[in-house]
Amino acid sequence: MKKVLFVLMVLAVAAAAPCAGAERVLRWNEVNGETYGATVAAHAFADKLATLSGGALKIELYTNGTLGSEAESMQGIQMGTLDIFRGNASSLPNYGAKVIGATGLPYVFRDMAHFQEVAVSPLGDELLQSVADANCGYIALGWLVEGPRSLFITPDVYKKLGEPASFSFNMMSGLKIRVPETDLMVNTMKALKASATPIAYAELYTSLQSGVVDGAENGVTSYMDNSFNEVAPYFITDAHTFGCGVILVSTDTWNSLSDEEKGWMKEAALTARTACYEYNQKQEKSCFDSFAAKGIKLLPVSDIAEWQKACAPLYEQQSEEIQKIIARIQGGKY
């Protein structure tokens, strides 16, 4: 009898323990292509995770929105049908994580280096933790530092504006500008007196081409990668907000990991953050250097203070907590 009980105990322990050499695959969706900074970061994350885990944890990366749009991916993470997605901080308030959305407000950051300083600071960690604290289905594992989002317009609009050498705030009035389907971006364009037009990212090229919208906004690398310069070759350097990328993990996926696995994931996120920042710095410079050869006209903003002033009411509409975060970022107290 004792021998039988011993055998049963051994079998129970063996069944509970993971099989030697077993691997787990986590699915990561990215809406952009292989040359995009967040995709480069995802590959760096995958390589680091495979190394740390000895192959026990692997990332299966899908690019160009293969597993769905941004909205579909955000919902998939919440429902647990997708493991990882590179979301934007400005989108998270729409899904229940309000505090981190402060980083997506217009004119919070001076430049990419300023954003990076916050990303590696205690405040950056606090903002990531606020996503888990919101208990809305996401774990924010790390930042992916991208450059500023700026405007670009079509040739027809440029002609209607009198073919200016620079761009001013009053030129924004009434322009139909495509924005992501988030309240923050819609409200930002409204504050700038434009007509915010939410359109799926996959439809943007044809919408610019057909005149459904007068222009759009995005980072310069996405602008070039998606060939938007072919249909909107006038780039306005207003830098109204930053692509505050966030590595989002489904809470269901996160809770299924061991403490050791969670540690590997966090370390891989740090590797991804560095890879993204370094790559995007080089890409931004390369993109702007190529403008002349590609027939793109750069339109500097002549009155940026007016743009900042117009967006100030958006700060006042935020909670006291978010206003304090903005003050910390702008005051260098992070």
Contacts in CASP RR format, 6 or more apart in sequence:
PFRMAT RR
TARGET T0000
AUTHOR 0000-0000-0000
METHOD contacts of the structure
MODEL  1
MKKVLFVLMVLAVAAAAPCAGAERVLRWNEVNGETYGATVAAHAFADKLA
TLSGGALKIELYTNGTLGSEAESMQGIQMGTLDIFRGNASSLPNYGAKVI
GATGLPYVFRDMAHFQEVAVSPLGDELLQSVADANCGYIALGWLVEGPRS
LFITPDVYKKLGEPASFSFNMMSGLKIRVPETDLMVNTMKALKASATPIA
YAELYTSLQSGVVDGAENGVTSYMDNSFNEVAPYFITDAHTFGCGVILVS
TDTWNSLSDEEKGWMKEAALTARTACYEYNQKQEKSCFDSFAAKGIKLLP
VSDIAEWQKACAPLYEQQSEEIQKIIARIQGGKY
21 56 0 8 1.000
22 56 0 8 1.000
23 55 0 8 1.000
23 56 0 8 1.000
23 57 0 8 1.000
23 58 0 8 1.000
24 56 0 8 1.000
24 57 0 8 1.000
24 58 0 8 1.000
25 58 0 8 1.000
25 59 0 8 1.000
25 60 0 8 1.000
26 57 0 8 1.000
26 58 0 8 1.000
26 59 0 8 1.000
26 60 0 8 1.000
26 83 0 8 1.000
26 84 0 8 1.000
26 253 0 8 1.000
27 60 0 8 1.000
27 62 0 8 1.000
27 67 0 8 1.000
27 82 0 8 1.000
27 83 0 8 1.000
27 84 0 8 1.000
28 42 0 8 1.000
28 45 0 8 1.000
28 46 0 8 1.000
28 59 0 8 1.000
28 60 0 8 1.000
28 61 0 8 1.000
28 62 0 8 1.000
28 83 0 8 1.000
28 84 0 8 1.000
28 85 0 8 1.000
28 86 0 8 1.000
29 62 0 8 1.000
29 65 0 8 1.000
29 66 0 8 1.000
29 67 0 8 1.000
29 68 0 8 1.000
29 73 0 8 1.000
29 82 0 8 1.000
29 84 0 8 1.000
29 85 0 8 1.000
30 36 0 8 1.000
30 38 0 8 1.000
30 39 0 8 1.000
30 42 0 8 1.000
30 61 0 8 1.000
30 62 0 8 1.000
30 63 0 8 1.000
30 64 0 8 1.000
30 65 0 8 1.000
30 85 0 8 1.000
30 86 0 8 1.000
31 64 0 8 1.000
31 65 0 8 1.000
31 68 0 8 1.000
31 69 0 8 1.000
31 70 0 8 1.000
31 73 0 8 1.000
31 201 0 8 1.000
32 38 0 8 1.000
32 39 0 8 1.000
32 63 0 8 1.000
32 64 0 8 1.000
32 65 0 8 1.000
32 222 0 8 1.000
32 225 0 8 1.000
32 226 0 8 1.000
33 39 0 8 1.000
33 63 0 8 1.000
33 64 0 8 1.000
33 225 0 8 1.000
34 63 0 8 1.000
35 221 0 8 1.000
35 225 0 8 1.000
35 283 0 8 1.000
36 221 0 8 1.000
36 222 0 8 1.000
36 225 0 8 1.000
37 144 0 8 1.000
37 146 0 8 1.000
37 221 0 8 1.000
37 276 0 8 1.000
37 279 0 8 1.000
37 280 0 8 1.000
37 283 0 8 1.000
38 86 0 8 1.000
38 144 0 8 1.000
38 146 0 8 1.000
38 245 0 8 1.000
38 276 0 8 1.000
39 61 0 8 1.000
39 63 0 8 1.000
40 275 0 8 1.000
40 276 0 8 1.000
40 279 0 8 1.000
41 86 0 8 1.000
41 144 0 8 1.000
41 247 0 8 1.000
41 272 0 8 1.000
41 273 0 8 1.000
41 275 0 8 1.000
41 276 0 8 1.000
41 279 0 8 1.000
42 59 0 8 1.000
42 61 0 8 1.000
42 86 0 8 1.000
42 272 0 8 1.000
43 61 0 8 1.000
43 275 0 8 1.000
44 268 0 8 1.000
44 271 0 8 1.000
44 272 0 8 1.000
44 274 0 8 1.000
44 275 0 8 1.000
44 276 0 8 1.000
45 59 0 8 1.000
45 247 0 8 1.000
45 268 0 8 1.000
45 269 0 8 1.000
45 271 0 8 1.000
45 272 0 8 1.000
46 58 0 8 1.000
46 59 0 8 1.000
46 61 0 8 1.000
46 268 0 8 1.000
47 271 0 8 1.000
48 267 0 8 1.000
48 268 0 8 1.000
48 271 0 8 1.000
48 272 0 8 1.000
49 57 0 8 1.000
49 58 0 8 1.000
49 59 0 8 1.000
49 264 0 8 1.000
49 265 0 8 1.000
49 268 0 8 1.000
50 57 0 8 1.000
50 58 0 8 1.000
50 59 0 8 1.000
52 264 0 8 1.000
52 267 0 8 1.000
52 268 0 8 1.000
53 261 0 8 1.000
53 264 0 8 1.000
56 261 0 8 1.000
57 261 0 8 1.000
57 264 0 8 1.000
57 265 0 8 1.000
59 84 0 8 1.000
65 73 0 8 1.000
67 73 0 8 1.000
67 82 0 8 1.000
69 200 0 8 1.000
69 201 0 8 1.000
69 202 0 8 1.000
70 87 0 8 1.000
70 88 0 8 1.000
70 91 0 8 1.000
70 180 0 8 1.000
70 181 0 8 1.000
70 201 0 8 1.000
71 181 0 8 1.000
73 82 0 8 1.000
73 85 0 8 1.000
73 87 0 8 1.000
74 85 0 8 1.000
74 87 0 8 1.000
74 91 0 8 1.000
74 95 0 8 1.000
74 248 0 8 1.000
76 82 0 8 1.000
76 85 0 8 1.000
76 250 0 8 1.000
77 83 0 8 1.000
77 84 0 8 1.000
77 85 0 8 1.000
77 137 0 8 1.000
77 138 0 8 1.000
77 248 0 8 1.000
77 249 0 8 1.000
77 250 0 8 1.000
78 95 0 8 1.000
78 136 0 8 1.000
78 137 0 8 1.000
78 138 0 8 1.000
78 250 0 8 1.000
80 250 0 8 1.000
80 251 0 8 1.000
80 252 0 8 1.000
80 253 0 8 1.000
82 250 0 8 1.000
83 249 0 8 1.000
83 250 0 8 1.000
83 253 0 8 1.000
84 141 0 8 1.000
84 247 0 8 1.000
84 248 0 8 1.000
84 249 0 8 1.000
84 250 0 8 1.000
84 253 0 8 1.000
85 248 0 8 1.000
86 144 0 8 1.000
86 245 0 8 1.000
86 246 0 8 1.000
86 247 0 8 1.000
86 248 0 8 1.000
87 245 0 8 1.000
87 246 0 8 1.000
87 247 0 8 1.000
87 248 0 8 1.000
88 104 0 8 1.000
88 180 0 8 1.000
88 182 0 8 1.000
88 243 0 8 1.000
88 244 0 8 1.000
88 245 0 8 1.000
88 246 0 8 1.000
89 100 0 8 1.000
89 101 0 8 1.000
89 103 0 8 1.000
89 104 0 8 1.000
89 127 0 8 1.000
89 243 0 8 1.000
89 244 0 8 1.000
89 245 0 8 1.000
89 246 0 8 1.000
90 101 0 8 1.000
90 103 0 8 1.000
90 104 0 8 1.000
90 105 0 8 1.000
90 180 0 8 1.000
90 182 0 8 1.000
90 184 0 8 1.000
90 185 0 8 1.000
90 241 0 8 1.000
90 243 0 8 1.000
90 244 0 8 1.000
91 180 0 8 1.000
91 182 0 8 1.000
91 184 0 8 1.000
92 98 0 8 1.000
92 100 0 8 1.000
92 101 0 8 1.000
92 131 0 8 1.000
92 138 0 8 1.000
92 140 0 8 1.000
92 246 0 8 1.000
93 100 0 8 1.000
93 101 0 8 1.000
93 182 0 8 1.000
93 183 0 8 1.000
93 184 0 8 1.000
94 182 0 8 1.000
94 183 0 8 1.000
95 136 0 8 1.000
95 138 0 8 1.000
96 134 0 8 1.000
96 136 0 8 1.000
97 130 0 8 1.000
97 131 0 8 1.000
97 134 0 8 1.000
97 136 0 8 1.000
97 138 0 8 1.000
97 140 0 8 1.000
98 134 0 8 1.000
98 319 0 8 1.000
98 322 0 8 1.000
99 127 0 8 1.000
99 130 0 8 1.000
99 134 0 8 1.000
99 321 0 8 1.000
99 322 0 8 1.000
99 325 0 8 1.000
100 127 0 8 1.000
100 128 0 8 1.000
100 130 0 8 1.000
100 131 0 8 1.000
100 140 0 8 1.000
100 246 0 8 1.000
101 184 0 8 1.000
101 244 0 8 1.000
101 322 0 8 1.000
102 108 0 8 1.000
102 127 0 8 1.000
102 318 0 8 1.000
102 322 0 8 1.000
102 325 0 8 1.000
102 326 0 8 1.000
102 329 0 8 1.000
103 109 0 8 1.000
103 115 0 8 1.000
103 118 0 8 1.000
103 127 0 8 1.000
103 242 0 8 1.000
103 244 0 8 1.000
103 329 0 8 1.000
104 184 0 8 1.000
104 241 0 8 1.000
104 242 0 8 1.000
104 243 0 8 1.000
104 244 0 8 1.000
105 184 0 8 1.000
105 188 0 8 1.000
105 241 0 8 1.000
105 311 0 8 1.000
105 314 0 8 1.000
105 315 0 8 1.000
105 318 0 8 1.000
105 326 0 8 1.000
106 188 0 8 1.000
106 191 0 8 1.000
106 240 0 8 1.000
106 241 0 8 1.000
106 307 0 8 1.000
106 308 0 8 1.000
106 311 0 8 1.000
106 314 0 8 1.000
107 239 0 8 1.000
107 240 0 8 1.000
107 241 0 8 1.000
107 307 0 8 1.000
107 308 0 8 1.000
107 311 0 8 1.000
108 241 0 8 1.000
108 242 0 8 1.000
108 326 0 8 1.000
108 329 0 8 1.000
108 330 0 8 1.000
109 115 0 8 1.000
109 118 0 8 1.000
109 148 0 8 1.000
109 242 0 8 1.000
109 329 0 8 1.000
111 148 0 8 1.000
111 239 0 8 1.000
112 145 0 8 1.000
112 146 0 8 1.000
112 147 0 8 1.000
112 148 0 8 1.000
112 242 0 8 1.000
112 277 0 8 1.000
112 280 0 8 1.000
112 281 0 8 1.000
112 284 0 8 1.000
115 145 0 8 1.000
115 146 0 8 1.000
115 147 0 8 1.000
115 242 0 8 1.000
115 244 0 8 1.000
116 145 0 8 1.000
116 277 0 8 1.000
117 332 0 8 1.000
117 334 0 8 1.000
118 124 0 8 1.000
118 329 0 8 1.000
118 334 0 8 1.000
119 143 0 8 1.000
119 145 0 8 1.000
119 273 0 8 1.000
119 277 0 8 1.000
120 273 0 8 1.000
121 334 0 8 1.000
122 334 0 8 1.000
123 325 0 8 1.000
123 328 0 8 1.000
123 329 0 8 1.000
123 334 0 8 1.000
124 143 0 8 1.000
124 334 0 8 1.000
127 140 0 8 1.000
127 325 0 8 1.000
128 140 0 8 1.000
128 141 0 8 1.000
128 142 0 8 1.000
128 143 0 8 1.000
128 246 0 8 1.000
129 140 0 8 1.000
130 140 0 8 1.000
131 138 0 8 1.000
131 139 0 8 1.000
131 140 0 8 1.000
131 246 0 8 1.000
131 248 0 8 1.000
132 138 0 8 1.000
132 139 0 8 1.000
132 140 0 8 1.000
132 251 0 8 1.000
137 250 0 8 1.000
137 251 0 8 1.000
137 252 0 8 1.000
138 248 0 8 1.000
138 249 0 8 1.000
138 250 0 8 1.000
138 251 0 8 1.000
139 248 0 8 1.000
139 249 0 8 1.000
139 250 0 8 1.000
139 251 0 8 1.000
139 254 0 8 1.000
140 246 0 8 1.000
140 247 0 8 1.000
140 248 0 8 1.000
141 246 0 8 1.000
141 247 0 8 1.000
141 248 0 8 1.000
141 249 0 8 1.000
141 265 0 8 1.000
141 266 0 8 1.000
141 269 0 8 1.000
142 246 0 8 1.000
142 247 0 8 1.000
142 269 0 8 1.000
142 270 0 8 1.000
142 272 0 8 1.000
142 273 0 8 1.000
143 244 0 8 1.000
143 245 0 8 1.000
143 246 0 8 1.000
143 247 0 8 1.000
143 273 0 8 1.000
144 245 0 8 1.000
144 246 0 8 1.000
144 247 0 8 1.000
144 272 0 8 1.000
144 273 0 8 1.000
144 276 0 8 1.000
145 245 0 8 1.000
145 273 0 8 1.000
145 276 0 8 1.000
145 277 0 8 1.000
145 280 0 8 1.000
146 219 0 8 1.000
146 221 0 8 1.000
146 242 0 8 1.000
146 243 0 8 1.000
146 244 0 8 1.000
146 245 0 8 1.000
146 276 0 8 1.000
146 280 0 8 1.000
147 219 0 8 1.000
147 220 0 8 1.000
147 221 0 8 1.000
147 242 0 8 1.000
147 243 0 8 1.000
147 280 0 8 1.000
147 284 0 8 1.000
148 219 0 8 1.000
148 239 0 8 1.000
148 240 0 8 1.000
148 241 0 8 1.000
148 242 0 8 1.000
148 243 0 8 1.000
149 217 0 8 1.000
149 218 0 8 1.000
149 219 0 8 1.000
149 239 0 8 1.000
149 240 0 8 1.000
149 241 0 8 1.000
149 242 0 8 1.000
149 243 0 8 1.000
150 217 0 8 1.000
150 218 0 8 1.000
150 219 0 8 1.000
150 220 0 8 1.000
150 235 0 8 1.000
150 236 0 8 1.000
150 237 0 8 1.000
150 238 0 8 1.000
150 239 0 8 1.000
150 240 0 8 1.000
151 167 0 8 1.000
151 177 0 8 1.000
151 215 0 8 1.000
151 216 0 8 1.000
151 217 0 8 1.000
151 235 0 8 1.000
151 236 0 8 1.000
151 238 0 8 1.000
151 240 0 8 1.000
152 215 0 8 1.000
152 216 0 8 1.000
152 217 0 8 1.000
152 218 0 8 1.000
152 223 0 8 1.000
152 228 0 8 1.000
152 229 0 8 1.000
152 232 0 8 1.000
152 233 0 8 1.000
152 234 0 8 1.000
152 235 0 8 1.000
152 236 0 8 1.000
153 161 0 8 1.000
153 175 0 8 1.000
153 214 0 8 1.000
153 215 0 8 1.000
153 232 0 8 1.000
153 234 0 8 1.000
153 236 0 8 1.000
154 208 0 8 1.000
154 211 0 8 1.000
154 214 0 8 1.000
154 215 0 8 1.000
154 231 0 8 1.000
154 232 0 8 1.000
154 234 0 8 1.000
155 233 0 8 1.000
155 234 0 8 1.000
156 211 0 8 1.000
156 214 0 8 1.000
157 175 0 8 1.000
157 214 0 8 1.000
157 215 0 8 1.000
157 234 0 8 1.000
158 164 0 8 1.000
158 234 0 8 1.000
158 297 0 8 1.000
161 171 0 8 1.000
164 171 0 8 1.000
164 299 0 8 1.000
165 299 0 8 1.000
166 299 0 8 1.000
166 300 0 8 1.000
166 301 0 8 1.000
166 302 0 8 1.000
167 236 0 8 1.000
167 238 0 8 1.000
167 299 0 8 1.000
167 300 0 8 1.000
167 301 0 8 1.000
167 302 0 8 1.000
168 301 0 8 1.000
168 302 0 8 1.000
168 303 0 8 1.000
168 306 0 8 1.000
169 192 0 8 1.000
169 193 0 8 1.000
169 303 0 8 1.000
169 306 0 8 1.000
169 307 0 8 1.000
169 310 0 8 1.000
172 192 0 8 1.000
172 193 0 8 1.000
172 194 0 8 1.000
173 193 0 8 1.000
173 194 0 8 1.000
174 193 0 8 1.000
174 194 0 8 1.000
174 195 0 8 1.000
175 194 0 8 1.000
175 195 0 8 1.000
175 214 0 8 1.000
175 215 0 8 1.000
176 194 0 8 1.000
176 195 0 8 1.000
176 197 0 8 1.000
176 212 0 8 1.000
176 213 0 8 1.000
176 214 0 8 1.000
176 215 0 8 1.000
177 189 0 8 1.000
177 194 0 8 1.000
177 195 0 8 1.000
177 196 0 8 1.000
177 197 0 8 1.000
177 213 0 8 1.000
177 214 0 8 1.000
177 215 0 8 1.000
177 216 0 8 1.000
177 217 0 8 1.000
178 197 0 8 1.000
178 198 0 8 1.000
178 199 0 8 1.000
178 204 0 8 1.000
178 207 0 8 1.000
178 208 0 8 1.000
178 213 0 8 1.000
178 215 0 8 1.000
178 216 0 8 1.000
178 217 0 8 1.000
179 185 0 8 1.000
179 186 0 8 1.000
179 188 0 8 1.000
179 189 0 8 1.000
179 196 0 8 1.000
179 197 0 8 1.000
179 198 0 8 1.000
179 216 0 8 1.000
179 217 0 8 1.000
180 198 0 8 1.000
180 201 0 8 1.000
181 198 0 8 1.000
181 200 0 8 1.000
185 196 0 8 1.000
185 217 0 8 1.000
185 241 0 8 1.000
186 196 0 8 1.000
186 198 0 8 1.000
187 196 0 8 1.000
187 314 0 8 1.000
188 196 0 8 1.000
188 240 0 8 1.000
188 241 0 8 1.000
188 311 0 8 1.000
188 314 0 8 1.000
189 195 0 8 1.000
189 196 0 8 1.000
189 217 0 8 1.000
190 196 0 8 1.000
191 310 0 8 1.000
191 311 0 8 1.000
191 313 0 8 1.000
191 314 0 8 1.000
192 240 0 8 1.000
192 307 0 8 1.000
192 310 0 8 1.000
192 311 0 8 1.000
193 310 0 8 1.000
197 212 0 8 1.000
197 213 0 8 1.000
199 207 0 8 1.000
199 212 0 8 1.000
199 213 0 8 1.000
204 213 0 8 1.000
204 216 0 8 1.000
204 226 0 8 1.000
204 228 0 8 1.000
205 226 0 8 1.000
205 227 0 8 1.000
205 228 0 8 1.000
205 230 0 8 1.000
205 231 0 8 1.000
206 212 0 8 1.000
207 213 0 8 1.000
208 215 0 8 1.000
208 216 0 8 1.000
208 228 0 8 1.000
208 231 0 8 1.000
208 232 0 8 1.000
209 231 0 8 1.000
215 232 0 8 1.000
216 228 0 8 1.000
216 232 0 8 1.000
217 240 0 8 1.000
218 228 0 8 1.000
219 243 0 8 1.000
220 235 0 8 1.000
220 284 0 8 1.000
220 287 0 8 1.000
220 288 0 8 1.000
221 280 0 8 1.000
221 283 0 8 1.000
221 284 0 8 1.000
221 287 0 8 1.000
222 228 0 8 1.000
223 229 0 8 1.000
223 235 0 8 1.000
223 287 0 8 1.000
224 287 0 8 1.000
224 290 0 8 1.000
229 235 0 8 1.000
229 294 0 8 1.000
229 295 0 8 1.000
229 296 0 8 1.000
233 294 0 8 1.000
233 295 0 8 1.000
233 296 0 8 1.000
233 297 0 8 1.000
234 296 0 8 1.000
234 297 0 8 1.000
234 299 0 8 1.000
235 291 0 8 1.000
235 296 0 8 1.000
235 297 0 8 1.000
235 298 0 8 1.000
235 299 0 8 1.000
236 299 0 8 1.000
236 301 0 8 1.000
237 298 0 8 1.000
237 299 0 8 1.000
237 300 0 8 1.000
237 301 0 8 1.000
238 301 0 8 1.000
238 304 0 8 1.000
238 307 0 8 1.000
240 307 0 8 1.000
240 311 0 8 1.000
247 269 0 8 1.000
247 272 0 8 1.000
249 265 0 8 1.000
254 262 0 8 1.000
257 265 0 8 1.000
288 298 0 8 1.000
290 296 0 8 1.000
291 297 0 8 1.000
291 298 0 8 1.000
301 307 0 8 1.000
315 323 0 8 1.000
315 326 0 8 1.000
316 323 0 8 1.000
318 326 0 8 1.000
327 333 0 8 1.000
328 334 0 8 1.000
END
